[in-house]
Structures are given as structure tokens and as C-alpha cells.
Amino acid sequence: MAYPPRRKGKMFKRPSAKRGVFVFVVLIRTAVLYLFIVAGIRLLGKHQIGELEPSELVLTLIIADLASVPMQDNGIPLLSGLIPILVLLALSSIISVLCVKSIRFRTLLCGKPSIVVKNGAVIQSELTRSHLTIDELLEELRIQGYTDIQTIKFALLETNGQLSVLPYASEKPVTAAQIGLKPEETGLPVVLVSDGRLLEHNLKGLGYEEIWLEKQLASHGLSSSRQAFLLTVDETGTTYCIPKKEATT
């Protein structure tokens, strides 16, 4: 049986240029949507996921869904995803202003805290209304360091789902003022060196020079800021240093 002559030339076709363009377009669209959403979320404030109000959580989920559609389908115009997201962010800003201006509107939208523990006793009706089980309540109390409900004056379930606990006065830790002590205020520590990198704007903002920094590093057995993993200083001038592992070996 005779076989047809073998064709000369390339056996396989190279991937078309259209595929490369398609991948590039997907990358650009994804980057634009990501930056747009991040900028919009930053405008809403610095809430953590666990601290979002119900309306903010719904907004986040809708924005995520709207953004995923233009990312997956290049046939959908990018503006079809950006415009609804922009409208939602603007609507969220308006709602935030209304919440600040009107207590009734804020209560209607966000609800109000529920007292789940009062005078050492669990308010079972509030647990039921808040869809919170006794096991979940005890877990939240243990996380905050309370194992005995009878030591709690009030426990409130906040509108963001967090549990606020107010123990009896006799159960609160003793403070320095109560025993007549006046400890020195150290203030907020400022980072001068982070992972071997000198933060010059922090150093100059505190009024220190590099000569002072070199002396502080020498007092911790270091010759350069590159050998420090972390170096902080408080308002009293006290420094705290963590050297890099390679600097100590």
C-alpha cells in the first residue's frame, strides 16, 4: 500500500498572535478592575471583614460579582463592570452620610446592639433573636478571657457581630492609678529600621541624626542598619532592637 508523500515544512502551527493579544487584554482588564475596586474600598474606610456592617458586606459581595464578569468574558465592555461598581460606591457614600446625619436611618440600616448578658445572667430571648447559640456565646467569652458568666455585668452583641464585654468592677484588672503609681508615659514607638531598611523620614521627623542612630546600633552590638531586623524608639528615647539572624551568627 502506497502512502502519500510526506509534506515538507513545519509540522505544527505556531500559536497565533491573537492568543497573545487575548491574554494581554485579560491581564489589563483584570488590573484595571482590581485597582478600581481597591481605590473604591479605601474610600469606604478601614473596616476589617469581621467589622463590616450588613450593608457593607452586601456591597462587597455585589462588587466582587460585578468585577468577575468582565474579567472572564472579553466580549463584555469593561465599562459594563466599572459603571455599576462606581454607582454602588457612590450609593454607599451617600448611605454613610445619611447614617451620620440621622440616628433613625442608622438604626434602621445597621440595627442596634443586643444585650445578651445582664448582671451575670444570659438573656435567652436576645440570644434567640440574634440567632446566637449559647455555645457561640461561651466561645466568644472565652476568647476574651472570661470563663464565668457570673463575673460579667454586661455583654453586648454589636451591630458588626463583635461581642463587647463589661465585667463587674471587682473583676477588672487593677490599674496603676488605683494603687497610687505613676508610671512614665512612653508614647507610641516609631519604627526607624524595618528589615534592614532605614526609614529616613521617621528618623528626621523625630529630630535625630544618623550619628545618633549609629550609636544606638552600636549599643545593641550592630555596626549597620542593614543588620537590624527592627529598631524602634519611643518618646523617652528608649530604643528596642531585634537583630537579623545572620547578624547574630
Secondary structure, 3 states (H helix, E strand, C coil): CCCCCCCCCCCCCCCCHHHHHHHHHHHHHHHHHHHHHHHHHHHHCCCCHHHCCHHHHHHHHHHHHHHHHHHHCCCCCCHHHHHHHHHHHHHHHHHHHHHHHCHHHHHHHHCCCEEEEECCEECHHHHHHCCCCHHHHHHHHHHCCCCCHHHEEEEEECCCCCEEEEECHHHCCCCCCCCCCCCCCCCCCEEEEECCEECHHHHHHCCCCHHHHHHHHHHCCCCCHHHEEEEEECCCCCEEEEECHHHHC
